[in-house]
Structure formats: structure tokens, C-alpha cells
Amino acid sequence: MGTEALTRLAEERVDHRFKGLPPDADGLTVAELTAQRRNLFRDGDGFTTPLLALSAERLEHNLALMETYTARHGLAFAPHGKTSMAPQLFHRQIEHGAWGITLALPHQVRVARAFGVRRVFLANELVDASALRWIAGELAADPEFRFVCYVDSVRGVELMDAALGGTARPVDVVVEIGAGDGARTGVRSEAEARAVADAVAGTGTLRLVGVAGYEAQVPDASPERVRAWLERLVALAVEFDGAGRFAKASEIVVSAGGSEWFDAVADVFAGVPGLSLPVLKLLRSGAYVSHDDVHYSRLTPFNRVPEEGALEPAFRLWAQVVSRPSPAEAFVNAGKRDAAYDLDLPVAHVVRRDGGEHAATGIEVTALSDQHLWLRTGPGADVEVGDWVGFGLSHPCTSFDKWQLIPVAEADGTVVDYIRTFF
């Protein structure tokens, strides 16, 4: 199923739906356009701005680095697919050793299943009856499909049980432990966790297989606070195992791990004691696949453990200068529709003119309109109307979702692939 669906992506016709692609490519299939190996910057190849591109070399570097990292630390890996919602990247992540893909919403699970993903971790409590019945159908139709989701309330367990009545296979669930008062989802106490586990045990439709949570929500997160919360998570898994709560499971899932604290997850999970069943230590970091130039570049755990390697920002947004109304101002034709801006503004890196490239010295993004970036230009800024400016972005999750078809380009600008997203 997955291979056939990916093939159909390559057979999709290029047209007006896809920003930045050459107008004269209309009617070509994605495969035909890829085979032409057009260049982002070569005159006549036709790419237009604004244009988001992924670095082929950096993308592969990031995939390989996290494969090595998780293997070194004995972690299974289910990267969060909501970052990219790109089935081609899901498959590359799995080819690079991922156990499966983490997702957040039923629609995202449907996308993953349509492209043959056989292991899904849903990092949410799923109480939508229609979605649950669809999940039950997928489990019944495919013995190799593994699905795990959060539960964090007795009410949620009751709703799930009611929707799943008569299901052929029980749905695997993990109790989500909240990161603290004022954090996001998850039970707030061990007593609540036990009550939820008891509720699961009272159903015939759900099977408790572990505990999980999201450490980035720890209030005033610090290495000490995050480690303490992770140790609490592990202690609850040990307690549940000792009480026989995982008796129906074949393995015990202990899961955490965003993109800011996976070093702490690796350290604490290394100390998980022997339990009555094999333990699946599941890391779920997702932003690594493209990384970024600001937020995660500042917060990545590799800054704390540089001997383990370094991720590389793989996105570059190209926009063209369309107005230079004063020596202190310039405007380019990309804005909120094209660039992530929820965490940080884009950062100007390079300027291209007449086939050459120079550093974007003295150029700063100060604001965004729907279709413009506002640039402040200092005395040393060398930028003119018609120039292409390359920007680094912050927060991959709100970069991918603005683009349906993203060129993957080698360092010289040659496009070797196109990534299709589904948001």
C-alpha cells in the first residue's frame, strides 16, 4: 500500500496549486519535473518567489544523525509526523530506523495509513467515536497495524469503550502523565493515573501497555526539573508493572521526548530497571527532520552534548526584493502566508544577484504582512530591487504547513525531489 501511494504522488500533475514552481511545468508529473533536474537559480528554469526549499544534504544528515543517536542510546524512535505531514519523509524516517510515526489527530493517522505506515503512536486521548470506529476497522483489517494512544481520564476511557464495543482487537493505550499544574494534557497525580488504569482494566476494548508524557511542558523547565519528571514517569511504569497492570500487554511502552530534552530522556530511560516484559523506550522528537535557524537551533540538546553531533537547518525561504523605498527599508514578496512567524521572525542569510551570492549583512526582518517581509537595512546592506534574499526560519511545524509541494535542492540549487505535504 505504501509504495503504490508514493508512486501516485510522483504521478500527480504540477499546476497552479503549488507555489513557487515553474509556470511552464504545468501539466508535467512530479516525476517528470524531478527528472529534469531544474535549478532553483538558473535563468530559464523558471522557479518563482516566494519559494521554500529543503537542503538535500542537510535533510539526509539530520535523518542519519538521529538514527545513530537513538541506536546508540537504546531508544526506539517514533518521530512526530505532525511536523512535516509528508509521507515521503515518514518513509525516509522509517528507512532510517524509526519504529513508527507519532501523530496528533485522526486525520493525520488516516494520511499515514494511506501511505502504508504500520506503527502509529497518537499523542492524544482519542474520544471521537467515528475516528475510533475507523481505527478499529484498520486494526481488524491489518494484523500488522500497531496503534497506541494516550488516555488521561476515566471519562475518556468510558467514551472510548462505548465507541469500540464489539471491536475485534483491543486498542492499546498508555496513561499520559501531565507535566505539572498549568501544563497541557495528562493526569495530574499518581492517584488519577491509577484510577484511569483501573478504568482501562474494566473494559474489553482497551489494553493498557504503558505510560507516557511530554517533558517540554514541565513548568519552568530545567535539566533538573525535566529529569525529576522523567524519573516520576519511570517510577509509575515500575509501580504499574509490579501491580500487574500490564498483564495483557506483550511489551511495556515508556515514552517521552520532544525536540528540546531528548538528552534527558536518553539518560533517564537508560536507567529503566528490568520489568516483567520487554520495555519499548520510545522517543518522539519530530522537529529534527528539518531543524531550524532560531528556536531549535538555540534549544536543541546537541548544544549540551556537542560530542554527539549537530543538527543542521535544512529550510531556506527565497523571496524577491520588490520595493526599496528608502536606504533604511526594503520589502520582499513573502509574508505570513509563506514563512513561520509564531515563535521568531525569519532571519536573512544571503542575497543573490546576477548569479552571485553574498551575505545579507545589515538586513533584519522587523515585521510581516500577509505577503511582505519588512526589512530594516543598515548602511552596509547590499540589496536592490530584483535581488533574491534567502531566509532561515524558526519552528518547522509552522513552516511545512504553508507549502504543499517543496523542492529538495542540492547545494548548487539542483532540485532532486519534491516533498508533498498533507495538512
C-alpha positions as CSV (number, residue, x, y, z in Angstrom):
1,M,0.0,0.0,0.0
2,G,2.7,2.5,0.9
3,T,4.8,2.1,-2.2
4,E,1.8,2.3,-4.5
5,A,0.6,5.5,-2.8
6,L,4.1,7.1,-3.0
7,T,4.2,6.2,-6.7
8,R,0.9,8.0,-7.2
9,L,2.4,11.1,-5.6
10,A,5.1,11.1,-8.3
11,E,2.3,10.9,-10.9
12,E,0.5,14.0,-9.6
13,R,0.3,16.8,-12.1
14,V,2.1,20.1,-11.4
15,D,-0.2,23.1,-11.7
16,H,-1.3,26.4,-10.1
17,R,-1.9,24.7,-6.7
18,F,1.9,24.7,-5.9
19,K,3.6,27.9,-5.0
20,G,7.0,28.8,-6.5
21,L,7.1,26.1,-9.1
22,P,7.9,27.0,-12.8
23,P,4.8,28.1,-14.7
24,D,6.0,26.2,-17.7
25,A,5.9,22.9,-15.7
26,D,2.1,22.9,-15.7
27,G,0.9,19.5,-16.8
28,L,4.1,17.7,-16.1
29,T,4.0,15.0,-13.5
30,V,6.1,15.5,-10.4
31,A,8.3,12.6,-11.6
32,E,8.8,14.2,-15.0
33,L,9.7,17.6,-13.4
34,T,12.1,15.9,-11.0
35,A,13.8,14.1,-13.9
36,Q,14.5,17.5,-15.5
37,R,16.8,18.4,-12.5
38,R,16.0,22.0,-12.8
39,N,18.0,24.5,-10.8
40,L,16.4,27.0,-8.4
41,F,18.7,29.8,-9.6
42,R,19.4,29.1,-13.2
43,D,17.9,31.5,-15.7
44,G,15.2,29.8,-17.7
45,D,14.4,27.1,-15.2
46,G,11.5,29.1,-14.1
47,F,11.2,28.9,-10.3
48,T,9.4,31.9,-8.9
49,T,9.3,33.6,-5.5
50,P,8.4,33.2,-2.8
51,L,9.8,29.7,-2.7
52,L,10.6,27.3,0.2
53,A,13.3,24.7,-0.4
54,L,14.8,21.9,1.6
55,S,18.5,21.2,1.5
56,A,19.0,17.6,0.2
57,E,22.3,17.2,2.1
58,R,21.1,18.6,5.4
59,L,17.9,16.6,5.3
60,E,19.9,13.4,4.9
61,H,22.4,14.5,7.6
62,N,19.6,15.0,10.1
63,L,17.9,11.7,9.3
64,A,21.2,9.8,9.7
65,L,22.2,11.7,12.9
66,M,19.0,10.8,14.8
67,E,19.2,7.2,13.6
68,T,22.6,7.0,15.0
69,Y,21.7,8.8,18.2
70,T,18.7,6.7,19.1
71,A,20.5,3.5,18.3
72,R,23.4,4.5,20.5
73,H,21.1,5.1,23.4
74,G,18.9,2.1,23.0
75,L,15.8,4.1,22.1
76,A,13.0,3.2,19.8
77,F,12.1,6.2,17.7
78,A,8.6,7.4,16.6
79,P,9.3,10.9,15.3
80,H,6.3,13.3,15.4
81,G,4.9,13.3,11.9
82,K,2.7,16.4,12.5
83,T,5.9,18.4,12.0
84,S,6.0,17.7,8.3
85,M,2.8,15.7,7.4
86,A,4.9,14.5,4.5
87,P,4.5,10.7,3.8
88,Q,7.8,10.7,1.8
89,L,9.6,11.9,4.9
90,F,7.7,9.4,7.1
91,H,9.1,6.6,4.9
92,R,12.6,8.0,4.9
93,Q,12.4,8.3,8.7
94,I,11.3,4.6,8.9
95,E,14.1,3.6,6.5
96,H,16.5,5.4,8.9
97,G,15.4,3.1,11.7
98,A,12.2,4.7,13.1
99,W,9.9,2.2,14.9
100,G,6.9,4.2,13.6
101,I,5.4,7.6,13.4
102,T,3.8,9.8,16.1
103,L,0.8,11.8,15.2
104,A,-1.7,14.1,17.0
105,L,-5.1,13.9,15.2
106,P,-7.2,11.2,13.5
107,H,-6.9,12.9,10.1
108,Q,-3.1,12.6,10.4
109,V,-3.4,8.9,11.2
110,R,-5.5,8.5,8.0
111,V,-2.8,10.1,6.0
112,A,-0.1,7.8,7.5
113,R,-2.2,4.7,6.9
114,A,-3.0,5.8,3.3
115,F,0.8,5.7,2.8
116,G,1.4,2.4,4.5
117,V,2.7,3.4,7.9
118,R,2.1,0.3,10.1
119,R,3.0,1.7,13.6
120,V,1.4,4.8,14.9
121,F,1.6,6.5,18.3
122,L,-1.2,9.0,18.8
123,A,0.0,11.6,21.3
124,N,-3.6,12.5,22.4
125,E,-6.6,10.9,24.0
126,L,-8.9,9.8,21.2
127,V,-12.6,10.2,22.1
128,D,-14.1,10.8,18.6
129,A,-16.4,7.9,18.1
130,S,-16.2,8.0,14.3
131,A,-12.4,8.0,14.4
132,L,-12.3,5.2,16.9
133,R,-14.6,3.0,14.8
134,W,-12.3,3.7,11.8
135,I,-9.2,2.8,13.9
136,A,-11.0,-0.4,15.0
137,G,-11.6,-1.2,11.3
138,E,-7.9,-0.7,10.5
139,L,-6.8,-2.9,13.3
140,A,-9.3,-5.6,12.2
141,A,-8.2,-5.4,8.5
142,D,-4.4,-5.4,9.1
143,P,-2.9,-7.7,11.7
144,E,0.4,-5.9,11.3
145,F,-1.0,-2.5,12.2
146,R,0.1,-1.3,15.7
147,F,-1.7,1.7,17.2
148,V,-1.1,3.2,20.6
149,C,-2.8,6.3,22.0
150,Y,-3.0,8.3,25.3
151,V,-5.7,8.1,27.9
152,D,-5.8,10.6,30.7
153,S,-9.3,10.5,32.2
154,V,-11.9,8.0,33.3
155,R,-14.4,9.8,31.2
156,G,-12.2,9.4,28.1
157,V,-11.9,5.7,28.8
158,E,-15.7,5.4,29.0
159,L,-16.2,7.2,25.7
160,M,-13.6,5.1,24.0
161,D,-15.1,1.9,25.4
162,A,-18.6,2.9,24.2
163,A,-17.4,3.7,20.7
164,L,-15.3,0.5,20.4
165,G,-17.9,-2.0,21.5
166,G,-17.5,-5.2,19.6
167,T,-14.1,-4.4,18.3
168,A,-12.0,-7.4,17.1
169,R,-8.7,-6.2,18.6
170,P,-8.3,-4.1,21.7
171,V,-6.8,-0.6,21.3
172,D,-3.5,-0.2,23.1
173,V,-3.4,2.8,25.4
174,V,-0.8,4.4,27.6
175,V,-1.7,6.6,30.6
176,E,-0.5,10.1,29.9
177,I,1.2,11.8,32.9
178,G,0.9,15.6,32.9
179,A,4.0,17.7,33.3
180,G,2.6,19.6,36.2
181,D,-0.1,22.1,37.2
182,G,-0.7,24.6,34.4
183,A,0.8,22.3,31.8
184,R,-1.1,20.8,28.9
185,T,-2.9,17.4,29.0
186,G,-2.3,14.4,31.2
187,V,-3.3,13.2,34.7
188,R,-2.1,15.5,37.4
189,S,-1.4,12.8,40.1
190,E,-0.4,9.2,40.6
191,A,-3.8,8.6,42.2
192,E,-5.5,9.8,39.0
193,A,-3.2,7.6,36.9
194,R,-4.3,4.6,38.9
195,A,-7.9,5.5,38.5
196,V,-7.5,5.7,34.7
197,A,-5.6,2.4,34.7
198,D,-8.4,0.8,36.7
199,A,-11.0,2.1,34.2
200,V,-9.0,0.7,31.3
201,A,-8.8,-2.7,33.1
202,G,-12.6,-2.7,33.4
203,T,-13.1,-2.6,29.6
204,G,-12.8,-5.3,27.0
205,T,-11.9,-2.8,24.2
206,L,-8.7,-1.2,25.6
207,R,-5.4,-2.7,26.7
208,L,-3.0,-0.8,29.0
209,V,0.5,-1.1,27.6
210,G,2.5,1.7,29.3
211,V,2.9,5.3,30.4
212,A,3.9,8.4,28.5
213,G,4.1,12.1,28.5
214,Y,5.7,15.3,27.1
215,E,8.5,16.7,29.2
216,A,8.7,20.0,27.4
217,Q,5.6,21.1,29.2
218,V,7.3,20.9,32.6
219,P,6.8,24.3,34.2
220,D,10.0,26.4,34.3
221,A,11.8,23.5,32.6
222,S,15.4,23.0,33.6
223,P,17.6,19.9,33.3
224,E,16.8,19.1,37.0
225,R,13.1,19.6,36.7
226,V,12.8,17.6,33.5
227,R,14.8,14.7,34.9
228,A,12.7,14.7,38.0
229,W,9.5,14.4,35.9
230,L,11.0,11.7,33.7
231,E,12.0,9.7,36.8
232,R,8.4,10.1,38.1
233,L,7.2,8.7,34.7
234,V,9.6,5.7,35.0
235,A,8.6,5.1,38.6
236,L,4.9,4.9,37.7
237,A,5.7,2.3,35.0
238,V,7.6,0.3,37.6
239,E,4.7,0.6,40.0
240,F,2.1,-0.4,37.4
241,D,4.2,-3.4,36.3
242,G,4.6,-4.6,39.9
243,A,0.8,-4.3,40.4
244,G,0.2,-6.5,37.3
245,R,-1.5,-3.7,35.3
246,F,0.4,-4.7,32.1
247,A,-0.7,-8.3,32.3
248,K,-2.4,-8.2,28.9
249,A,0.5,-6.5,27.1
250,S,3.3,-8.1,25.2
251,E,5.7,-5.2,26.0
252,I,5.7,-2.2,28.2
253,V,5.8,1.2,26.5
254,V,7.6,4.1,28.3
255,S,7.5,7.2,26.0
256,A,8.5,10.8,26.1
257,G,10.7,13.1,24.1
258,G,10.1,16.4,22.2
259,S,12.9,18.2,20.4
260,E,14.3,20.1,23.4
261,W,15.1,17.5,26.0
262,F,15.8,14.2,24.3
263,D,19.2,14.0,26.0
264,A,17.5,13.9,29.4
265,V,15.1,11.3,28.1
266,A,18.0,9.2,26.9
267,D,19.8,9.5,30.3
268,V,16.7,8.7,32.4
269,F,15.4,5.9,30.2
270,A,18.8,4.2,30.3
271,G,18.1,3.6,34.0
272,V,14.7,1.9,33.5
273,P,15.1,-1.3,35.6
274,G,14.2,-4.8,34.4
275,L,10.5,-5.3,34.3
276,S,8.3,-8.3,33.8
277,L,8.1,-7.7,30.0
278,P,10.4,-6.2,27.4
279,V,10.4,-2.4,27.5
280,L,9.9,-0.2,24.5
281,K,11.7,3.1,25.3
282,L,10.0,5.3,22.7
283,L,11.4,8.8,21.8
284,R,9.1,11.0,19.8
285,S,11.1,14.1,18.7
286,G,10.0,15.4,15.3
287,A,11.5,18.9,14.6
288,Y,14.9,17.4,13.9
289,V,14.0,16.4,10.3
290,S,14.4,19.9,9.0
291,H,15.6,21.5,12.3
292,D,15.6,25.4,12.1
293,D,17.7,28.5,12.3
294,V,16.4,30.0,15.5
295,H,14.2,28.2,18.1
296,Y,15.5,24.7,17.9
297,S,19.0,25.8,16.9
298,R,19.0,27.6,20.3
299,L,17.3,24.8,22.3
300,T,18.5,21.5,20.7
301,P,20.0,19.1,23.2
302,F,23.0,18.7,20.9
303,N,24.1,22.1,22.2
304,R,24.5,20.4,25.6
305,V,26.2,17.2,24.2
306,P,28.2,18.5,21.2
307,E,30.2,15.3,21.1
308,E,27.0,13.5,19.9
309,G,26.8,15.6,16.7
310,A,24.8,18.6,15.5
311,L,21.6,19.0,13.5
312,E,21.6,21.4,10.5
313,P,18.9,23.8,9.5
314,A,17.5,22.4,6.2
315,F,14.9,25.1,5.2
316,R,15.6,28.2,3.2
317,L,12.9,30.6,2.1
318,W,13.7,32.6,-1.0
319,A,11.9,35.9,-1.7
320,Q,12.5,38.7,-4.1
321,V,13.0,42.4,-3.2
322,V,10.0,44.2,-4.8
323,S,10.5,47.6,-3.2
324,R,13.4,49.7,-1.8
325,P,11.6,52.9,-0.8
326,S,14.4,54.3,1.3
327,P,18.0,53.5,2.3
328,A,16.7,52.0,5.6
329,E,13.9,49.9,4.1
330,A,13.3,47.1,1.7
331,F,10.3,44.8,1.2
332,V,10.3,41.2,-0.2
333,N,7.3,39.3,-1.6
334,A,6.9,36.7,1.1
335,G,4.9,37.1,4.3
336,K,2.7,35.3,6.8
337,R,1.3,33.0,4.1
338,D,4.8,31.7,3.4
339,A,7.0,32.0,6.5
340,A,6.8,30.7,10.0
341,Y,6.5,33.6,12.5
342,D,4.7,32.2,15.6
343,L,8.0,31.8,17.6
344,D,10.5,34.0,15.9
345,L,10.8,36.2,12.8
346,P,12.7,34.9,9.7
347,V,16.4,35.6,9.6
348,A,18.1,37.0,6.4
349,H,21.1,34.9,5.4
350,V,22.1,35.6,1.8
351,V,21.4,37.8,-1.2
352,R,21.6,36.5,-4.8
353,R,22.1,38.8,-7.7
354,D,23.1,38.0,-11.3
355,G,24.2,34.5,-10.4
356,G,26.3,35.6,-7.4
357,E,25.7,35.3,-3.7
358,H,26.8,37.4,-0.8
359,A,26.0,37.6,2.9
360,A,22.9,39.5,3.9
361,T,24.9,41.9,6.1
362,G,22.9,44.7,7.7
363,I,19.5,43.2,6.8
364,E,17.0,42.5,9.5
365,V,13.4,41.3,9.3
366,T,11.3,43.6,11.6
367,A,7.7,42.6,10.7
368,L,5.5,40.6,8.4
369,S,2.4,41.4,6.4
370,D,0.3,38.8,4.7
371,Q,2.6,38.9,1.6
372,H,5.6,41.1,2.6
373,L,8.5,40.8,4.9
374,W,9.6,44.2,6.2
375,L,13.3,44.6,6.1
376,R,15.4,47.2,8.0
377,T,18.6,47.8,6.0
378,G,21.7,49.3,7.6
379,P,24.4,51.4,5.9
380,G,26.3,48.3,4.8
381,A,23.4,46.4,3.4
382,D,23.9,45.5,-0.3
383,V,20.4,44.8,-1.6
384,E,18.5,46.0,-4.6
385,V,15.1,45.6,-6.2
386,G,15.1,42.3,-8.0
387,D,17.5,40.5,-5.7
388,W,16.6,37.2,-4.2
389,V,17.1,37.0,-0.4
390,G,17.4,33.7,1.3
391,F,15.9,33.5,4.8
392,G,16.3,31.0,7.7
393,L,13.1,30.1,9.6
394,S,12.1,29.3,13.1
395,H,9.8,26.4,14.1
396,P,9.5,23.6,11.4
397,C,5.9,22.8,12.4
398,T,4.6,26.1,11.1
399,S,6.9,26.1,8.1
400,F,5.9,22.8,6.4
401,D,2.2,23.6,6.7
402,K,2.3,26.6,4.4
403,W,3.6,24.6,1.4
404,Q,2.0,21.7,-0.4
405,L,5.0,20.8,-2.7
406,I,8.5,21.6,-1.5
407,P,11.6,21.3,-3.7
408,V,14.5,19.4,-2.3
409,A,17.7,21.0,-3.7
410,E,21.4,20.1,-3.6
411,A,23.9,22.8,-2.5
412,D,24.2,24.2,-6.1
413,G,20.4,24.6,-6.4
414,T,19.7,21.5,-8.4
415,V,16.3,20.1,-7.5
416,V,16.4,16.3,-6.9
417,D,13.0,15.7,-5.3
418,Y,9.7,17.3,-4.3
419,I,8.1,16.7,-0.9
420,R,4.3,16.6,-0.8
421,T,2.6,17.7,2.4
422,F,-0.9,16.9,3.7
423,F,-2.3,19.4,6.2
